[in-house]
Amino acid sequence: MSQGRPVDAALLKQFAPLDGMKKENQSALARKVFVREMDAGRLIFKQGDTEKRTIWVVSGSVELREDERTVGVIKGGTPEARNPLPTKLPREVSARALDNVEFLSIDSELLDVMITWDQTGSYEVSDLQSQFQGTEGDDWMTTLLQSRAMQRIPPANIQAIFLRMQRMPHRAGDVIIRQGAEGDYFYAIVTGKCSVTRETPLNKEGIKLAELGVGDTFGEEALISEAKRNATVTMLTEGVLMRLKKEDFRELMNEPLLQWVTPEQAEQLVAKKSGVWLDVRLPSEYQNLAVEGAVNVPLYFIRLKLSALDKSKPYVVYCDTGRRSSAAAFILVEKGYDAYVLKGGLSSMERGLTRAATV
C-alpha cells in the first residue's frame, strides 16, 4: 500500500457524511488524510478486523465477502460509493480490491469528534489553527484530538481549552517546571522536545524518566492531586509550548474526564468485566492494608509502568482519599486505558481488604 496522494476539500464533498461539514472543517480534515492505493487481489480489511478506520472507495472496484460468499461490489464514482464501506466492528465482511483501487481512510474516532464539533457549531478547526499560527499548531493539535482523553471531553469544553491556552516560546535549557514547586499550569508541546528528570537522595543531578515531543502533555499530576511537582521538565531544544492555567484545567479537563465509582460499582467491574484493582499508593502503604488482589503501581511510577498494564481490562484506581488515584486515572485515560476512580478512596471500602504481599 502506498503512502498516498494529498486530498482536497472538493474530493471530500463527494462522500457522506463529509459532504455535510462546513467548508472550513472540510479543508482542515483534508490536510489529515490521503488517497491511498491498493493492488488488485489485496485486502483493504478482513472479516473480524477491529481497527477503527472509516473507508470510502474513490476509484476501482471493491468486493465485499462474508465468509466464502460475495455479498456486494462497490465501484468508485457510483452512488453506492458515496457511503463508507461497512463500518461495524469487528468487521462483518472482508473488502478485497478487484482491480487497482484508490480509497480514503480516516481514523473513525477523529472523524466522529470533528463531525460532532462541526454540527454543534461551536468549534472550527481552521479557526484554532490560525490562532496558533497555522501549520505550527497542526501536528500537536491533531495528536491531542486523536487521544482518548479529548474524545471524552464535551466539544464545548475542548473549544474553551484551546482558546484559553497561552502560547509560550522557549529556548533549549529553559526549566518549565521544577521538582518540589507548586503546580500552576498544564502543558502541551507544539514544537521541540523536553526532558523529564527526578531528583533522588542518591542522585541530585536527577534521573532521566522520559523524553517528550510534539503532542505530548505534562504537568497534570500536581494540578489534580494538589501536590508538589514530582519531577523537573527542561527544554532539550528550542520550542513552543501551550499552557493552561490550573483553574481552567480543573474546570475543563479534569472533571469531565474522570469516571468515579462506588465500592459496589467497583466490585462489579472487577467481577463481571475482569477488571483490576490498581493501588497507586507507596509500597509501604500497600503492604500495610490493600484491596485483596490489587496490583501496586505507585503514582510516581505510573508512566514508567504503562506497558505492563492491559488495555483490554478496566482498572479501578484507588488510594486513601481519591486524590492520588484521580491523578493516576487521568494519566491512564489520556493514554487509552479504561480507568475508574474509587470514590472516597480506601476508607470507603468495608470489605475485601487484606494485608498484601509485596508485588
C-alpha positions in Angstrom: 0.0 0.0 0.0 1.4 3.4 -0.9 1.6 6.5 1.3 -0.9 8.1 -0.9 -1.5 11.5 -2.6 -2.9 14.6 -0.9 -6.7 15.2 -0.7 -8.6 18.5 -1.4 -11.9 19.5 0.1 -13.6 19.1 -3.3 -12.9 15.3 -3.1 -14.3 15.1 0.4 -17.5 16.7 -0.7 -18.2 13.6 -2.8 -18.6 11.4 0.3 -21.2 11.2 3.1 -21.2 12.4 5.8 -18.2 14.6 4.9 -20.3 16.5 2.4 -22.3 17.9 5.3 -19.4 19.5 7.1 -18.6 23.2 7.0 -16.2 24.3 4.2 -13.5 25.3 6.8 -13.7 22.0 8.5 -13.6 20.0 5.3 -10.4 21.9 4.4 -8.9 21.1 7.8 -9.8 17.4 7.5 -8.4 17.3 4.0 -4.9 18.1 5.5 -5.2 15.0 7.7 -5.9 12.3 5.1 -4.5 10.9 1.8 -5.9 8.9 -1.2 -4.3 5.5 -0.8 -3.8 2.8 -3.4 -4.3 -1.0 -3.2 -3.3 -3.5 -5.9 -5.8 -5.9 -7.4 -6.4 -9.0 -5.2 -5.2 -7.5 -1.9 -7.4 -7.0 1.2 -8.2 -3.5 2.4 -9.6 -5.1 5.6 -10.6 -8.6 6.5 -13.6 -10.1 8.3 -13.1 -9.8 12.1 -10.7 -6.8 12.0 -11.2 -4.3 14.8 -9.1 -1.3 13.5 -11.2 1.9 13.8 -10.9 3.2 10.3 -13.7 4.7 8.0 -13.0 3.9 4.3 -14.5 5.2 1.1 -13.8 3.9 -2.4 -12.5 6.7 -4.7 -11.8 4.6 -7.9 -11.8 1.0 -8.9 -13.9 -1.9 -7.6 -14.0 -3.5 -4.1 -15.6 -6.9 -3.4 -17.3 -7.4 -0.1 -17.2 -11.0 1.1 -18.8 -12.7 4.1 -17.0 -16.0 4.8 -16.8 -17.5 1.3 -19.8 -15.7 -0.2 -19.7 -12.4 -2.2 -22.3 -10.0 -0.7 -21.6 -6.9 -2.8 -19.3 -4.9 -5.1 -18.6 -1.2 -4.5 -17.3 0.7 -7.6 -15.8 4.2 -7.2 -17.8 7.0 -8.6 -21.2 5.3 -8.1 -24.0 6.4 -5.7 -23.1 3.4 -3.5 -19.6 4.6 -3.1 -20.7 7.9 -1.5 -21.1 6.0 1.7 -18.2 4.3 3.5 -17.6 0.6 3.4 -19.3 -1.3 6.2 -18.1 0.2 9.5 -19.4 -2.1 12.1 -16.6 -3.6 14.3 -15.5 -6.3 14.4 -15.8 -6.2 10.6 -18.6 -8.5 9.4 -17.1 -8.7 5.9 -13.8 -8.6 4.1 -13.0 -5.9 1.5 -10.8 -7.0 -1.4 -9.6 -5.0 -4.4 -10.9 -6.5 -7.7 -8.6 -4.2 -9.7 -6.3 -1.3 -8.8 -8.2 0.7 -6.2 -7.9 4.2 -4.7 -9.6 4.8 -1.3 -9.8 7.3 1.6 -9.1 6.0 5.1 -9.8 8.2 8.2 -9.4 7.4 11.9 -13.0 6.8 12.9 -12.8 8.4 16.3 -11.1 11.6 14.9 -13.9 11.7 12.3 -16.6 11.3 14.9 -15.1 14.1 17.0 -14.7 16.5 14.1 -18.2 15.9 12.8 -19.6 16.4 16.3 -17.9 19.7 16.7 -18.9 20.7 13.2 -22.6 20.0 14.0 -22.5 21.8 17.3 -21.4 25.0 15.5 -19.1 25.7 18.5 -15.8 24.7 17.0 -13.9 25.1 13.8 -10.5 23.5 13.3 -9.3 26.2 10.9 -10.1 29.0 13.4 -7.9 27.4 16.1 -5.1 26.6 13.6 -5.0 30.3 12.5 -4.9 31.3 16.2 -1.9 29.0 16.7 -0.1 30.4 13.7 -1.2 27.9 11.0 0.9 24.8 10.4 2.9 25.2 13.6 -0.2 24.1 15.5 -1.3 21.4 13.2 0.7 18.3 14.5 0.2 18.8 18.2 -3.5 19.6 17.8 -4.1 16.5 15.7 -2.3 14.4 18.3 -4.4 15.8 21.1 -7.6 15.5 19.2 -7.0 11.8 18.5 -6.3 11.0 22.1 -8.9 9.1 24.1 -8.8 11.8 26.7 -10.0 14.5 24.3 -12.7 12.3 23.0 -14.3 12.0 26.4 -14.5 15.8 26.9 -17.6 17.7 25.7 -17.0 19.6 22.5 -17.7 23.0 24.0 -15.0 22.2 26.7 -12.4 21.4 24.1 -13.1 24.6 22.3 -12.6 26.5 25.6 -9.4 24.6 26.4 -7.8 25.6 23.1 -9.0 29.2 23.3 -7.7 29.6 26.9 -4.3 28.1 26.2 -1.3 30.5 26.1 1.5 30.2 23.6 4.9 30.2 25.2 8.2 30.1 23.2 11.2 28.7 25.0 14.9 28.2 24.5 16.9 25.0 25.0 17.8 24.6 28.7 14.7 26.5 30.0 13.3 24.8 33.0 9.5 24.6 32.5 8.5 23.0 35.9 10.8 22.3 38.8 10.5 19.4 41.2 9.1 20.4 44.5 7.3 23.6 43.2 3.6 24.2 43.3 1.5 23.2 40.3 0.3 26.1 38.3 -0.1 25.0 34.6 -0.8 22.1 32.3 1.4 22.0 29.2 1.3 20.6 25.6 4.3 20.6 23.3 3.7 22.4 20.0 7.3 22.2 18.7 10.6 21.0 20.2 11.5 18.3 22.8 11.6 18.2 26.7 13.4 16.1 29.2 11.7 14.8 32.4 14.0 14.1 35.3 13.5 13.3 39.0 16.0 14.1 41.8 16.6 11.5 44.4 18.6 11.4 47.7 21.3 9.4 45.8 21.2 11.4 42.6 21.0 15.2 42.9 21.5 15.6 39.2 18.3 13.8 38.5 17.4 10.5 36.9 16.0 10.9 33.4 12.5 9.5 33.3 11.3 10.4 29.8 11.8 12.5 26.7 8.7 14.2 25.4 7.9 15.5 21.9 5.2 17.2 19.8 1.7 16.5 21.0 2.9 15.2 24.4 1.5 16.8 27.6 2.7 17.1 31.1 2.1 18.8 34.4 -1.3 17.3 35.2 -0.4 15.2 38.3 0.2 18.2 40.6 -2.9 20.0 39.4 -5.2 17.1 40.1 -3.7 15.9 43.4 -2.9 19.4 44.8 0.6 18.0 45.4 4.1 19.5 44.7 5.7 18.9 41.3 7.2 15.4 41.4 9.7 15.9 38.6 11.6 18.6 36.6 10.9 19.3 32.9 13.5 21.0 30.9 13.6 22.1 27.2 16.0 19.9 25.3 15.7 22.1 22.2 14.2 25.4 21.2 10.4 25.1 21.0 6.9 26.3 21.7 4.6 25.1 24.5 0.9 25.8 25.0 -0.1 26.1 28.7 -3.4 26.0 30.5 -4.0 27.6 33.9 -4.6 25.3 36.9 -8.2 26.7 37.4 -9.1 26.2 33.7 -7.5 22.7 33.6 -9.6 21.5 36.6 -12.8 23.1 35.2 -12.5 22.0 31.6 -10.4 18.8 31.6 -10.1 17.0 34.9 -13.7 16.5 36.0 -15.3 15.7 32.6 -12.6 13.1 32.0 -12.7 11.1 35.3 -15.1 8.3 36.0 -15.9 7.9 39.7 -17.3 4.6 41.0 -18.7 3.5 44.4 -17.2 0.4 46.1 -20.2 -1.6 44.9 -19.8 -0.5 41.3 -16.1 -1.1 41.5 -16.6 -4.7 42.7 -19.0 -5.3 39.8 -16.4 -4.0 37.3 -13.8 -6.4 38.7 -16.1 -9.4 39.0 -18.1 -9.1 35.7 -15.6 -7.4 33.4 -12.3 -9.0 34.6 -11.4 -5.6 36.0 -8.2 -5.0 38.0 -7.8 -3.1 41.3 -4.9 -0.7 40.9 -3.3 0.7 44.1 -1.3 3.8 43.4 0.0 4.4 47.0 3.5 3.8 48.2 4.6 0.2 48.6 4.7 0.6 52.4 1.1 1.7 52.4 0.1 -1.1 50.1 1.8 -3.7 52.3 0.0 -2.4 55.4 -3.5 -2.6 54.0 -4.9 -3.0 50.5 -7.8 -4.4 48.5 -7.4 -8.1 48.1 -5.9 -9.0 44.7 -4.8 -5.4 43.9 -1.8 -4.5 41.8 0.5 -1.9 43.3 2.0 0.8 41.0 2.8 4.0 42.9 1.7 7.2 41.3 5.2 8.4 40.7 5.9 5.2 38.7 2.7 5.1 36.7 4.1 6.5 33.4 7.1 4.1 33.5 4.8 1.1 34.1 2.2 1.7 31.5 3.5 -1.0 29.2 2.9 -3.6 31.9 -0.8 -2.8 32.1 -3.5 -4.4 29.9 -5.6 -2.0 27.8 -8.3 -4.7 27.3 -9.2 -4.6 31.0 -10.9 -1.8 33.1 -8.8 -0.5 36.1 -10.3 0.6 39.4 -7.7 3.0 40.7 -7.6 3.8 44.4 -5.5 5.5 47.1 -6.5 6.6 50.6 -8.7 9.5 49.7 -9.1 9.7 45.9 -6.5 12.4 45.4 -3.6 10.4 44.1 -5.9 7.9 42.3 -7.6 10.7 40.3 -4.2 11.9 39.1 -3.3 8.3 38.1 -6.6 7.7 36.4 -6.2 10.9 34.3 -2.9 9.6 33.0 -4.3 6.2 32.2 -7.3 7.6 30.3 -5.1 10.0 28.5 -3.0 7.0 27.3 -6.0 5.0 26.2 -6.7 2.8 29.2 -10.2 2.3 30.7 -9.8 3.7 34.2 -12.2 4.4 37.1 -11.5 6.2 40.4 -12.8 4.7 43.7 -15.0 7.4 45.3 -13.8 8.1 48.8 -10.7 6.0 48.5 -9.7 3.1 50.6 -11.7 4.4 53.5 -14.9 3.8 51.7 -14.3 0.0 51.5 -16.0 -2.0 54.2 -14.9 -5.4 53.0 -12.3 -7.2 50.7 -9.3 -5.6 52.5 -6.2 -7.5 53.3 -2.5 -7.1 54.3 -0.9 -7.6 50.9 2.3 -9.2 50.0 5.0 -7.2 48.1 4.5 -7.2 44.3 
